[in-house]
Amino acid sequence: MTRCLSLILIATAWIWLCPAAAAVAADPPPADRLDEMEAVFDEGLGSGAAPGGAVSVVDRDAILRADGFGRADGSGRPVTADTPFLLGSTSKSFTAMAVMQLVEDGKVGLDAAVTEYVPEFELAGDSADRITVRQVLGHTSGLPLNPAGGPILKGASDGTPLEALEELRGKELSSEPGTEMAYVNANYVLAGLVVERASGMPYAEYVERNIFEPLDMKRSFAEPDAARAAGLAAGHRYVFGLRDETDTSFHPATLAAGYLMSSAGDLALYLASLLNEGVGLNGRRVLSREGVREMLAAGEATTSLGPWADGVESRYAMGWFVGGPWDEPAILHPGDAVDSSSMLVLLPERGIGVATLVNASNELPVPGNPAAIPRMQRNAVDALLGERVTTGTSVRSFYVFFDLAVLLLVALSAFALYRAIRDVRSARPPTHRGLAIAAIPLWMVAAGVFIFYPAIVGYGSAAMLAWHPDLAVSVWLIGALLAGVLVSRVVWLARTRHSAG
């Protein structure tokens, strides 16, 4: 009797102290839920969001589902669970794991200054020396969003990580390190350099040798040539609603922040290692249980996940957001590149993980963008959980409104310029000179907002042109027309200043 009571007490304590162990017994999603998830995902692709995509679901014991849908490229090659895709920002989770591995090896200190590993990194004064590795991984470093850029460092195209970080030399922090969360890609460019300096090998080689290989991720890559040889899906971006196939973008300077490549099947293996607290399905450990828990522990600062998640607030851990738009706890990260998208989701209470990949992107930074592609990826998880699926505005519908809005603004700006030039030529004095003078600052502000829109939203001109050429051309054209109105009105007022009102 005593022995039975002891066993009961031990089992109860194990369940309370190790909730992850208790979750192992959770039943896997029924087949009809998996089928519904795939149907919702496939329907999203069919609505015009993208030519192709892939999805996988895994629990702690096995891959439950891994399928591809649609086309990988213009040749009609079908997507499979083994087709590699560009990941975008879900690459950050791999970078965080790499750093945590080096922490456990005693080669990196989470609370050490990042300049101990990257002494070339400089900000205004001694600001850089006050930033720790932990703060870099948690996006609480205080690095400025502009000019560092949310989506991409302005100059980071084909250069090196150090060249990308040169943009920050002499810049002031936007907040005191450790106090506020701001999602800035420069943080993970720095983290990638920490991996290189502490390990003594290139970032790409480190990730391949210490994460991909131990987990048997044979369809995952850190270099584009190998990925293309393995059938990397072509990327697609939208230009005024017309889908344009691209040779999948790759920027080595920001590799650690968003340019790893993987397949749905491999991502299932990766998610399983996290569900099993560092142990892959093949039994090999890539990180300790404590390391996984520390990496996935949420920080204090909150941030919005954006339109695809209906603006729900989340907190950032290290390479992962904690808290999503579902009715149960989630650990997740969306990924978005110029021409590809991904999303990784861990559902700890159910002990399952979901990976979705799409070979297109359309995240225009304008009001009303429905974030249709990440919402489609969210919908797959909605269906898996049996929650209400809200599709929202489709890509096609959004671009109808976008194109009409651009046409209207261009037409109104062109008409205003026509009238302004007509008044200059006629030398007709203004009916209400005071109002005409008061309008000058308004024209100046309007022109400035459009001309400098890329900087206002944190992109920079080069990045805006690369990511959203239609938006870049539109705002610059409208800005140029409004600048023409401004100049014409100033000339008009100057020429008629001695005329009677």
N, C-alpha and C positions, 0 to 999 in steps of 0.2 A: 504493500500500500504506500509506504514511504517512498519507495523507488518510483512508483507511478506518479505520485504527487510531485516529486522532484522533476521528472521528465516533463510534466505539464507546465511547471513553473519555468523551466529552461526554455521550452518551446514558446511560451507566452512572451518571455523576455526577448527572445530572438526576433519575434515578429514586431514587437514594439521598438526595439533598438535598431532593427534592420528592415525598414519597410520595403526596401528593394527586394529582399529575399521573399517577403510575403507576396509581392506582386508576381513572382515567377509562376505562381499557381493560377494566375488569371487566365481565363479561357481566351484563345485567339479569336479574332473577329470571324463571324460566320461567313461562309462562302458567298452568300447573297450580298453581304455588306461589301466584300471585296469586289464583287461584280458591279455593284452600284457605284463604287468609287471609280472603277475603270470607265464605266459608262459616262459618268459626269465629266471625267477628265477628257475622254474622247469627244464628247459633245462640245466641250469648250474649244478644243482644237478645230472641230468642224464649223464653229461659228466664225472662223476667220482669224482667231488669235495667233495661230502659228501653223506652219506646215507639219510639224511633228513634235513628239515628246515621249517621255518614258516615265514610269512610276514603279516604285517598289515598296513593299511592306515587309517588316521583319519583326520577330519577337526575340526573346533571349535564347531560343533554341534553334531557330531555322528561318530561312527566307520564306515568307508565306505567299508572296506574289511578286513577280518582276516581269513587266511587259513593256513593249514599245508600241507606239501608235504613229500613223502617218509616215511622212517622208523625211529622210535625213538631209536630202539636198535636191537640186533641180533635176538630177538624173532619175529620180523616182525611187532611189534606194530606200527600202523600208527601215524604219527605226526598230531596233531590238533592245532587249535589256542590257546587251553588251555594247551598245553604241555610245562612245564617249561624247560628252557635251562640255562646253565651257561652263564653269560653275558660277562665276561672278563672286559675290561677297561671301558665299558659304565657304569659300577658301579660307576665310579667317578662322574658322573652327579648327582646321588642320594646323594653321600657324600657332594657335593657342595651345594645341596639344603638343606641338614640337617644343615650344618654350617650356611647358610643364615637364616634358621628359628631361630637358636639360636642367631644370630645377632639381628634379629627383636625382640626377647624376652629380649634383653639386657644382655644376658649371655656370649656373645662373641663380641670382638671388631675386626673388619677386619684389622685394622692397629695396633693391639696390638701384642707384641712379642709372638711367638708360645710357648716360654718357660713359659709364664704366666700360660698356661694350662698344659703343659707337661714339668715340670722342670727337669725331668730326662734326657731329650734330650740334649746331649752334642756333640760339635765338638771341633776342635782345638781352644784354646784361648776362646774368648767371641763370636765366630762366631754365635753360635746358638741364642744368645740373639738379634742379629740384623735381624733375619728372622721374618717377620710378617705372620699372618694368610692369608692375601690377597696374599702374594707372594707364599705361599704354594699352595693355590688353583689355582694360575695362572702359576705354574711351573717356577717361576722366583726367587726361593729361593736361587739359587746358589749351591744347593746340588750336589755333584759329581755324574755323571752317573756311574762311576766305582770307588768304589766297590758297590755303591747302586744298580746298575743294572737297565736297562731300562725295560726288560720284567718281572723280578722278583728279589727281594733281594736274594742274594746268599744263605743265610741260612734260608730263610723264607719258611718253609714247614709246620710243624705242631706246631710251637711255638706261641708266643704271639707277638703282635705288638711291644712292648718294646724290646723283644728279637731280633726282626728283626732290629730295629733301633740301636742295639748295634754295628752292623757292621760299623756304621758311627762314633762311638766314637773316638775322637782324629783326625778325618780326616779334611783336609783343604777344604774350599769352592772352587768350580771351577770358580766362578765369584762373583762379588759383588751383594748381594741381590737386586733384582729389576731392574737389568740391562740387563739380557739375559734370554731367555726362553730355558729350557732343560727339556725334558719329562722324569721325574724320579719318579718311583712308590713310593719311600720313602716319597714324598710330601703327597700323599694321605693316606699313613699309619699314618703319623702325623695328617692329617686332621681328620681321624677316631678317633684318641685319643683325639683330641680337642672336638669332639662330645661327647665322653664318659665322659670326665672330666667336661665339662660345663653342661651337662644334668643330670649327676649323674646316668646314666644307661648304660648298655652295648650297643655298637654300633648297634648290630643286633636288639636288642629290640627297640632302638630308631627309626630306619628306619621303622621297621614293624608298630609301633604305630603311627608314625607321618607322614609317606608318604604312605605306602602300605594300611593301614586301611582306612584313610580318602578318598583315591581315589578309594576304592572298588577293590583294586588289590588283589584278593583272590587267585591268582595263582603265587604269588611272595614270595620269601623266602630269608632269610639271614642265614639259617641253613640247612645243607645238608640232615639231616634225614627227616625233614618235606617235603623237595622238592622231595626226592626219594619216599616218601609215596604218593605224588601227581603225580608221573609218570615222574620224571626228565629224560630228554633224555640222553642216554649214550653218552660219548664223543668218539672221534676217532682221532688218530694221525697217521701219515705216517712214516713208517720205510723202507727206500730204495724203496718207492713207494707202499709198501704193507700197506693197511689200517688195523690198529689195534684198536679194540674196547676197551675202558677203562671204569672203574668205574669213572664217571666224577670227574675230579680233584677238590680238595678244599683245600685251604691254609688259615687257620684262621688268620695267622699273617698279611696277605695282603687282608683281607676281604673287607675293605673300598676302596681298589684300584682296585679290579677286581674279586670278587667272590660272588656277589649277583646273584640270579637266578630269572627268570621271564618268562612269556609267551608272545606270540605276541599280544594276546588280552589285557593283562594287560599293556603292553608297549604302546599300543594305548591310553589307559586311561591316562597314565603318560604324553605322548606327548601332549595330548589335554589340560592338565592343564597348560602346558607351552605356547601353542598357545593362551590360554585364560588368559594369564598373571596371573597365580596362582590359577585359579578356575577350578576344575575338571568338568567332564560332569555331575556329580551328584549335582553340585552346591556348593560343599564344597571347601573352600579356603585353600591351603597349604602354600602359600607364597604371599606376597603383590605384587602389580604391580611393585612398585619400586624395590623390592627385585629381581624379575625375570629379570627386565631390567639390574640391576647392575650385576647379575650373568652372563648374556649373553653378556655383553659389552666386546668387544675384547680388548686385551692388545696391546701394541705397537710392541713387538718382533714377528718376523715371523719364521715359521718352515715349512719343507716339509712334506706333507701328505704321501709320499712314492709312490712305484710303482703302487699300485692299483688306485691311483689318478693321475698317470702320473707325479708325482713329483710336483704338483701344490703347491704353497705356501699358508699357512693359518696362522691365528693368534689364540692364545688361550685365552679364557675368563676364566670362572671358571667351570671346568668340561665339557667344550665344545670347539670345534674348530669353528672358524668363518671364513667361506670361503671354498668352496669345488670345485670339478672338473666340476660342471655344469654351464650352461650359465646364471644362476641367483643366487642371494644371498642364502646361505645355512648356517645353524648352525648344526653341526654334531659331532658325535664321533664314531669311530670304536672301537670294542672290540675284543681282541684276547687272549685266554688262551691256554694251552698246547693242548687241545682237543676240543675246542668249539670257536665259533666266533659270533659276533653280530655287528649291525650297527644301530644307531639312527640318523635320519635326520629330521630337521625342515626346511620348505620352507616358510619363513615369508610372502613373497609377495603373495603366493597362499593360505596361511593359512592352510597348510596341513603338516602332519608329517608321516614319514615312519619308520617302524621298521622291521629289518630282523634278523633272527636267524638261525644258522647252527651248526650241531653237529659234527664238525670236524675243524681241523686247520692244516696248513702246512707252516708256515711263517719261513722257513729256512733263516738265515741271511747270504746269499751267493749272489754274483753278478749274475744277471740274473733271480732271483726268480720272477715270474710274479705276485705274490700275488693273486693267482687265486680265492681264496674264498672271500676276501673282494672285489675283482673286480666284482665277480658275484653279490654281494650285491649292489655294485654301479650300475651294469647293470640294476637291477630292477628299480632303480630310473631313470636311463636314459630312459627306456621304458615308465615309467609313465609320464615323461616330454616330450616325443616325440623326444628326442635327439638320436643321433647316438649311437648304442650299439657296443662297441668294446670288444670282448670276450678275446682276447689275448691268450697266451699259456695255455693249460689245465694242470691240475695237473698231469695227466698221461704223457703228453709229456715232462713236466719239469723234471719228475723223470727219464725218459729215458736218458736225457742229463746228469742229476746229477749222475746217476749210472755209465754211461759210463765214465764220467770225473773222478769219484773216482777210477774205475778200472784202467784207464790209469795212473793216478798218483801213485797208489799202484804198478802197474807193473813197471813203470819207476824207482820208488824209490827202489823196490826190486832188479831190475837189477843193479842199481848203487851200492847197497850194495854187491851184488854178485861179481861185478868187484873189489870193494874195498877189500873184504876179499880174493879174488884170488890174488891180488897184494901183500897183506901182507904175504900170504902163500908162494908165489914164491920168495919173497924178491927181486923182480926185481926193480931196481931203476927207478925213473920217467925219461921219455925222456926229459921233460922240467921241471926241478925242481922248477924254479921260478914260473911258472904257477901253478904247484901243490900246492905250498905254498900260492899263492895268492887266490886260490880257497877255502882255509880253512875258511876264514870269510864268504864266500858266503854259504858254507854248514851250518855254524853256524846260519846265519840269516834264511835260509830256514827251518831248523829244529825248530828254535825258533818260527817262524811265525805259524807253524802248531801246535806245542805243546801248545803254549800260545794263540791260536786263540780264545778260549772262553773268556779270559780276554780282548783281543784286541777289540772284538765286544761288550764288556760290560756285558756279561752274568755271567762269572764265571763257573767253571767246573761242580759244582753240578746242576746249573740251565740248562746248556747246555745239560747235560746227561738226565735231566728230560724232557726238552722241545724238544730236537732234538737228540735222541740217535744215529741215523744213522750218523749225522754230527759229533758228539762227537767222536764216534768210528773211523770214517774215518780220521779226522784230527790227532787224537792221534796215529793211526797206521802209517800214513804217516810220522808224526813227529818222531816216534820211529825209523822207517827205515832210515830216513835222519840223525838222531842222530847216528845211527850205522855206516853210511857212514862217518860221521865226525870223530868218534873215530877211525875207521879203517884207514882213511887217515892220521891222526896224528901219529898213530902207525907205519904206513908204512914209512912215512917221517923220523920218528925217527930211525927206523931200518936201513934205507938206507942212512943216512946222510953222512957217510964216503965213500960211493960208488961213482964210477965215473958216470958222467951224461951221 
